[in-house]
Amino acid sequence: MKRRKIAIAAGLCFSFFLGTLLNLLLIPGFDHHHQQTAQDHLGIEQPVLLNRVTDQDLLKQIKERDEEVIRYRRQLAPAAAAGRLARPLERRLMDLAQNSSPDQFQSQHQQQRSPDFHGSKPSTVQGENTFVSNSPETDFQFRSLSLSCPDINNATSVHYLGSGYTKAVYKAVLNETLAVALKSVDFEGHDMENCVKQFGTLKDCYRLASFKLVKEMTLLQRLQHSNILKLYGFCYQDSNHIPDTLTTITELGSPLEMIQLLQTSWEERFRICLSLIRLLHYLAHSPLGSVTLLDFRPRQFVVVDGELKVTDLDDASINETPCSSNSDCFMEFPARNFTLTCSLEGLCLKMNEKRNLYNAYRFFFTYLLPHSAPSSLRSLLDNVVNATGYKQLTDAAIPEENYRCWPSYHHEGCLLSVYDINEAMEICDNHSQCHAFVLTNQTTWTGRHLVFFKASSSRIVPDMEKVTFVKVAD
């Protein structure tokens, strides 16, 4: 009897479990295999269902990047070029109705970390490396480029060099003679991963990332200068079921290593700084207007035959900051802040140029110029470096405008000892209150100079044997 009750209870439990399972499997839209396939297809842990808000947000970002590229191209368009037949940029990057799936390319990229340049179907215009919009207002061509898909398909010695937020860079030898850099969208990069996590669509996220390559390609072609990397060509390929994967072909340079550069001769470092000065002048007066490098760091530069060249232009901008007053023209850096003038046109006066100049100063000039410079040039170099951030006033002092700091030799002000002028500037840059400092004729018993740091320079008086340094812009 007891065994019979146990058997009946087990049967009821099994029937309940089986019924629940059948009900679950028969719910409309439930397909475990289908969900797992979608999960593998997208390459993410859980498929993301886009609602209209997030979908529109992604489309808005794509549209904004497209409009940015068009603005650059609109300024470049010759009127006589209207109406020529070629492949439209907008159709290749903005056709959201086009169905494509880059998941196989992503899988191969993760496994080999190397693009498939061989055996892919080129989609450039036959016999001509041409990239043109079909809009008369935005018509733009790369007529002078010499390399394209056939050259990439015959590439040898392909090696992965590195990647950033968006792009992966490879070294390759084309036609068995020319070493070049190949750039493509990095599916493991920060931009792609964040976009896929947010929107769940590799196809449209790839389009969004591709615009950075298109923008850089456009700027490299237009901003031709000896200190800007050369663009040799580009290729669109239908590769691994991805229509129009873009690869750009550029000049190959050596990464800029500041530690190694400091170990070279002063003449070589001066040549690098001279290259940078020529580049800054060109960017301030380019055919597109004043161009600023928003991501101005040594890693964005390479060295080619001893010359410094900028290699990354996808974060460049020609837009001066709009303003209604000088307070809108505030520039903040880790060690210095600046406030520029708001022009009558409602734009911050020369902000692009000033941003490039100060970044060049803090990343390059302060390290490369003074170190082991020839003795006959040190005085001149001190003036050059100091003029970048401070104005020197001889036989002058600031009697008031004190602020307290620690440790100080003066209980009512900020009086510190420094080794040289450069250390005094560094201290002033690190003090938010400091806008000037006065070098006295006094020293400590160890020979260090005593310097008064001041909160303002509104009242400067004559004072023999003292030198005052005032920040150029605050």
VOGU-3710 file (C-alpha; in Angstrom, 3 decimals, decimal comma):
1> mkrrkiaiaa> 0,000/0,000/0,000  2,803/2,370/0,900  4,639/1,600/-2,342  1,457/2,265/-4,317  1,053/5,724/-2,748  4,680/6,579/-3,550  4,207/5,461/-7,168  1,024/7,544/-7,521  2,775/10,640/-6,050  5,746/10,195/-8,387
11> glcfsfflgt> 3,399/9,852/-11,351  1,544/13,023/-10,453  4,825/14,936/-10,090  6,063/13,675/-13,440  2,742/14,566/-15,111  2,898/18,084/-13,659  6,512/18,551/-14,824  5,704/17,217/-18,319  2,652/19,466/-18,628  4,595/22,525/-17,562
21> llnlllipgf> 7,364/21,763/-20,054  4,873/21,274/-22,914  3,082/24,509/-22,074  6,381/26,378/-22,033  7,504/24,968/-25,367  4,138/25,693/-27,001  4,135/29,392/-26,025  4,126/31,414/-29,295  7,550/32,963/-30,084  9,561/30,746/-27,757
31> dhhhqqtaqd> 12,365/28,957/-29,545  15,397/28,110/-27,475  17,420/27,039/-30,500  16,474/30,214/-32,344  17,521/32,357/-29,387  20,823/30,574/-29,060  21,448/30,973/-32,797  20,728/34,699/-32,555  23,012/34,935/-29,552  25,877/33,306/-31,433
41> hlgieqpvll> 25,124/35,375/-34,520  25,426/38,674/-32,684  28,431/37,591/-30,665  26,958/38,889/-27,394  25,673/37,209/-24,269  22,007/38,172/-24,725  20,234/39,424/-27,876  19,140/43,027/-27,475  15,653/44,055/-28,599  15,896/47,587/-29,966
51> nrvtdqdllk> 13,053/49,884/-29,100  12,323/52,947/-31,128  14,210/55,267/-28,797  17,549/53,430/-28,888  17,158/52,699/-32,597  16,607/56,374/-33,355  19,588/57,280/-31,174  21,880/55,076/-33,243  20,486/56,455/-36,489  21,013/59,970/-35,163
61> qikerdeevi> 24,687/59,246/-34,424  25,206/57,799/-37,894  23,518/60,814/-39,475  25,665/63,251/-37,472  28,880/61,555/-38,563  27,685/61,478/-42,146  26,937/65,215/-42,023  30,381/65,892/-40,554  32,096/64,131/-43,461  29,866/65,964/-45,937
71> ryrrqlapaa> 30,886/69,312/-44,397  34,535/68,562/-45,068  33,813/67,362/-48,580  31,519/70,286/-49,367  34,398/72,696/-48,853  36,554/70,632/-51,192  34,125/70,167/-54,076  35,024/71,705/-57,438  31,902/72,880/-59,266  33,022/71,262/-62,536
81> aagrlarple> 32,976/67,844/-60,917  29,193/67,734/-60,528  27,362/64,928/-62,224  30,269/62,516/-62,767  29,349/58,882/-62,415  30,954/57,168/-59,498  30,192/55,314/-56,315  28,255/57,399/-53,783  29,587/57,624/-50,234  26,133/57,888/-48,714
91> rrlmdlaqns> 24,876/54,753/-50,459  27,816/52,696/-49,179  27,639/53,828/-45,566  24,124/55,064/-44,935  21,843/52,541/-46,631  20,306/51,091/-43,496  17,985/48,888/-45,514  20,926/46,900/-46,806  21,166/43,480/-45,134  24,639/42,367/-44,163
101> spdqfqsqhq> 26,176/40,304/-41,393  29,770/40,871/-40,258  29,773/38,139/-37,612  31,987/35,793/-39,598  34,530/38,556/-40,101  34,442/39,243/-36,371  35,091/35,581/-35,605  38,064/35,460/-37,915  39,380/38,754/-36,548  39,257/37,417/-32,992
111> qqrspdfhgs> 40,993/34,181/-33,942  43,732/35,482/-36,238  43,837/39,229/-35,441  44,535/39,728/-39,133  42,242/40,919/-41,943  41,414/38,784/-44,956  42,958/40,770/-47,774  43,194/37,815/-50,148  40,437/36,321/-52,197  37,921/39,055/-51,396
121> kpstvqgent> 35,761/40,636/-54,016  36,795/44,263/-54,615  33,950/46,689/-55,029  35,787/49,749/-56,310  35,073/51,074/-59,771  36,966/48,965/-62,295  40,231/50,486/-63,457  39,884/53,624/-61,340  40,452/54,339/-57,663  37,541/56,718/-57,352
131> fvsnspetdf> 35,266/57,587/-54,474  32,645/60,199/-55,279  29,318/61,286/-53,898  26,422/61,423/-56,299  25,355/64,761/-54,857  26,612/67,836/-56,762  27,007/69,702/-53,472  29,208/67,038/-51,902  31,080/65,726/-54,913  34,571/64,623/-53,969
141> qfrslslscp> 37,168/62,432/-55,649  40,420/60,715/-54,738  41,924/60,985/-58,213  45,604/60,999/-57,296  45,674/57,814/-55,230  47,749/55,042/-56,698  46,864/51,961/-54,626  43,591/50,063/-54,325  42,076/46,592/-53,880  44,328/44,601/-56,258
151> dinnatsvhy> 47,379/45,835/-54,354  45,911/44,789/-50,993  44,914/41,378/-52,331  48,567/40,768/-53,225  49,887/42,001/-49,861  52,644/40,030/-48,147  54,252/40,119/-44,686  51,048/41,313/-43,005  51,615/41,968/-39,289  49,314/43,386/-36,645
161> lgsgytkavy> 50,783/46,594/-35,149  48,153/47,748/-32,681  44,744/49,283/-32,239  42,954/52,165/-30,573  39,346/52,869/-29,713  38,105/52,311/-33,257  40,780/51,124/-35,655  43,245/48,277/-35,997  46,524/48,929/-37,806  48,579/46,421/-39,782
171> kavlnetlav> 51,916/46,565/-41,507  52,074/45,030/-44,986  54,276/44,936/-48,064  52,526/45,715/-51,343  53,831/44,692/-54,762  56,857/43,192/-52,974  58,439/46,631/-52,667  56,381/49,153/-50,667  55,858/48,863/-46,902  52,561/50,490/-45,880
181> alksvdfegh> 50,121/50,744/-42,986  46,627/49,285/-43,424  43,800/50,565/-41,226  40,432/48,923/-40,712  37,655/48,910/-38,120  38,618/46,882/-35,048  35,706/44,656/-34,049  37,325/44,146/-30,636  37,821/47,869/-30,141  36,164/50,087/-27,551
191> dmencvkqfg> 33,785/51,787/-29,999  32,461/48,579/-31,513  32,063/46,718/-28,226  30,237/49,596/-26,537  27,966/50,137/-29,518  27,037/46,444/-29,766  26,339/46,256/-26,024  24,096/49,299/-26,260  22,287/48,655/-29,533  22,831/44,950/-30,226
201> tlkdcyrlas> 23,500/45,305/-33,970  26,929/44,725/-35,444  25,814/45,819/-38,895  24,875/49,380/-37,979  27,641/49,699/-35,382  30,140/48,860/-38,110  28,673/51,635/-40,262  28,994/54,073/-37,389  32,644/53,163/-36,788  33,421/53,270/-40,519
211> fklvkemtll> 32,731/56,979/-40,632  35,890/57,641/-38,630  37,912/55,951/-41,354  36,064/57,904/-44,051  36,616/61,190/-42,208  40,310/60,471/-41,731  40,671/59,438/-45,363  39,029/62,686/-46,477  41,260/64,856/-44,280  44,454/63,023/-45,244
221> qrlqhsnilk> 43,678/63,661/-48,894  42,840/67,339/-48,403  45,409/68,323/-45,787  48,507/67,384/-47,737  51,624/68,499/-45,905  55,095/67,113/-45,305  54,221/66,539/-41,635  50,911/64,780/-42,262  50,884/61,098/-43,176  50,362/60,352/-46,866
231> lygfcyqdsn> 47,268/58,529/-48,047  48,203/56,036/-50,766  44,780/54,562/-51,424  41,813/52,640/-50,104  39,706/49,598/-50,855  36,122/48,508/-50,371  35,743/44,741/-50,329  32,818/42,367/-49,989  34,667/40,268/-47,472  33,289/37,454/-45,309
241> hipdtlttit> 29,685/38,382/-46,136  30,245/42,026/-45,182  29,452/44,412/-48,018  31,936/47,241/-48,309  34,446/46,712/-45,535  36,804/49,668/-45,756  40,600/49,482/-45,595  42,795/52,552/-45,993  46,394/52,424/-47,214  48,782/54,986/-45,751
251> elgsplemiq> 52,442/55,766/-45,354  54,203/53,638/-42,737  56,047/55,306/-39,876  57,772/54,344/-36,648  55,861/54,893/-33,376  57,004/57,922/-31,411  58,666/56,740/-28,194  59,431/59,702/-25,945  61,905/57,805/-23,748  63,929/56,715/-26,777
261> llqtsweerf> 63,652/60,204/-28,244  65,132/61,738/-25,091  68,147/59,484/-25,543  68,861/60,807/-29,032  71,015/63,829/-29,807  69,655/67,308/-29,213  69,812/67,978/-32,966  67,421/65,093/-33,652  65,023/66,298/-30,974  65,194/69,833/-32,350
271> riclslirll> 64,306/68,442/-35,783  61,222/66,798/-34,284  60,169/70,088/-32,656  60,776/71,958/-35,908  58,545/69,452/-37,715  55,855/70,037/-35,120  56,109/73,830/-35,470  55,644/73,558/-39,239  52,642/71,307/-38,709  51,066/73,710/-36,185
281> hylahsplgs> 51,447/76,614/-38,603  49,848/74,643/-41,411  46,932/73,474/-39,259  46,267/77,067/-38,180  46,089/78,210/-41,834  44,906/75,109/-43,692  42,582/75,162/-46,733  39,798/74,064/-44,363  40,519/76,836/-41,872  42,021/76,355/-38,427
291> vtlldfrprq> 42,172/72,636/-37,597  42,539/71,388/-34,038  43,643/67,909/-32,986  41,294/67,035/-30,148  43,322/63,920/-29,291  46,763/65,544/-29,269  49,121/62,988/-27,763  52,484/61,497/-28,780  50,775/58,212/-29,710  48,983/60,044/-32,554
301> fvvvdgelkv> 52,330/60,766/-34,252  54,924/58,696/-36,062  58,418/59,376/-37,370  59,221/58,932/-41,056  62,860/59,448/-42,083  63,462/61,662/-39,052  60,379/63,828/-39,657  57,438/63,951/-37,267  54,069/63,223/-38,907  50,545/63,144/-37,515
311> tdlddasine> 48,855/59,864/-38,367  45,439/60,017/-36,703  42,948/62,638/-37,879  39,609/61,065/-37,001  39,365/63,332/-33,940  40,328/66,510/-35,813  37,885/69,419/-35,950  37,566/72,688/-37,872  34,804/74,093/-35,674  35,740/76,996/-33,427
321> tpcssnsdcf> 33,837/77,030/-30,132  30,730/79,268/-30,173  30,408/81,790/-27,347  28,405/84,697/-25,986  31,058/85,956/-23,548  34,705/85,377/-22,658  33,674/82,970/-19,912  32,478/80,571/-22,619  36,043/80,430/-23,979  37,480/78,628/-20,973
331> mefparnftl> 40,187/76,066/-21,763  41,098/73,598/-19,019  44,253/71,515/-19,008  45,768/69,334/-16,257  48,313/71,991/-15,251  46,969/75,221/-16,780  43,704/76,976/-17,520  43,097/79,648/-20,134  40,285/82,051/-20,965  40,309/83,382/-24,531
341> tcsleglclk> 38,427/86,245/-26,137  34,919/85,857/-27,542  34,886/87,556/-30,947  32,131/89,758/-32,357  31,134/86,813/-34,561  30,337/84,751/-31,462  33,347/82,420/-31,726  36,234/81,871/-29,307  39,138/83,652/-30,940  41,795/81,204/-32,195
351> mnekrnlyna> 40,829/78,477/-29,729  41,752/75,694/-32,182  45,201/77,181/-32,679  45,755/77,810/-28,959  44,708/74,256/-28,063  47,225/72,769/-30,506  49,969/75,126/-29,333  49,587/74,405/-25,646  49,335/70,658/-26,190  52,521/70,778/-28,250
361> yrffftyllp> 54,140/72,734/-25,445  53,174/70,342/-22,650  53,760/67,084/-24,552  56,812/67,961/-26,643  58,605/71,288/-26,202  59,065/71,153/-22,426  60,717/67,725/-22,685  62,633/67,881/-25,935  64,002/71,426/-26,176  65,730/72,283/-22,841
371> hsapsslrsl> 67,239/68,854/-22,141  71,024/68,856/-22,914  70,678/71,845/-25,228  73,879/73,591/-26,433  75,014/76,146/-23,867  74,982/78,962/-26,427  71,250/78,360/-27,039  69,992/77,761/-23,519  69,091/81,388/-22,812  67,171/81,645/-26,080
381> ldnvvnatgy> 65,414/78,312/-25,475  64,409/79,388/-21,969  62,750/82,454/-23,446  60,977/80,357/-26,075  59,682/77,787/-23,587  58,761/80,368/-20,964  57,002/82,584/-23,495  54,621/79,750/-24,234  52,992/80,103/-20,832  54,408/83,131/-18,976
391> kqltdaaipe> 55,423/86,709/-19,636  58,664/87,801/-17,954  58,904/91,273/-16,370  62,396/92,326/-15,228  62,889/94,625/-12,208  59,242/94,270/-11,219  57,312/92,789/-8,305  53,762/92,261/-7,023  53,549/93,700/-3,488  50,168/92,194/-2,522
401> enyrcwpsyh> 47,848/89,523/-3,911  49,123/86,834/-1,522  47,584/83,461/-0,791  48,596/80,839/1,744  50,168/77,497/0,911  52,067/74,740/2,661  54,969/74,538/3,338  55,714/78,252/3,194  58,564/80,387/4,525  56,045/83,225/5,034
411> hegcllsvyd> 52,993/82,871/7,283  50,880/85,403/5,331  51,774/84,297/1,830  53,114/81,501/-0,339  56,911/81,693/-0,295  58,636/78,525/-1,487  62,110/77,468/-2,562  62,711/76,242/-6,120  65,640/74,874/-8,056  64,998/76,914/-11,214
421> ineameicdn> 62,339/78,781/-13,188  60,878/75,574/-14,616  60,130/74,253/-11,121  58,514/77,566/-10,185  56,262/77,371/-13,255  55,304/73,812/-12,404  54,339/74,838/-8,855  52,295/77,783/-10,113  50,557/75,558/-12,675  49,617/73,129/-9,902
431> hsqchafvlt> 48,179/75,847/-7,639  44,686/76,844/-8,753  45,095/80,240/-6,994  48,405/81,084/-8,678  48,424/83,543/-11,576  51,960/84,904/-11,205  55,152/84,521/-9,201  58,039/86,769/-8,195  61,622/85,529/-8,202  63,460/87,189/-5,310
441> nqttwtgrhl> 67,188/87,688/-4,850  67,177/85,489/-1,734  68,231/81,859/-1,452  68,124/79,129/1,179  71,299/77,779/2,793  71,308/75,027/0,149  71,269/77,582/-2,670  67,625/77,188/-3,714  65,848/80,371/-4,873  62,966/81,831/-2,867
451> vffkasssri> 59,857/82,608/-4,925  56,628/84,412/-3,942  53,550/82,928/-5,626  50,736/85,420/-6,242  46,976/85,143/-6,770  46,841/88,051/-9,237  48,987/90,420/-11,274  46,628/93,408/-11,224  49,198/95,654/-9,490  52,829/95,443/-10,553
461> vpdmekvtfv> 55,394/97,906/-9,171  59,055/98,568/-10,015  61,434/96,620/-7,806  65,118/96,220/-8,545  66,666/92,759/-8,267  63,299/91,003/-8,677  61,779/89,289/-11,709  58,057/88,656/-12,117  56,487/85,955/-14,287  52,824/86,410/-15,229
471> kvad> 50,620/83,810/-16,889  49,899/84,908/-20,428  46,186/83,919/-20,302  44,023/82,871/-17,390
//
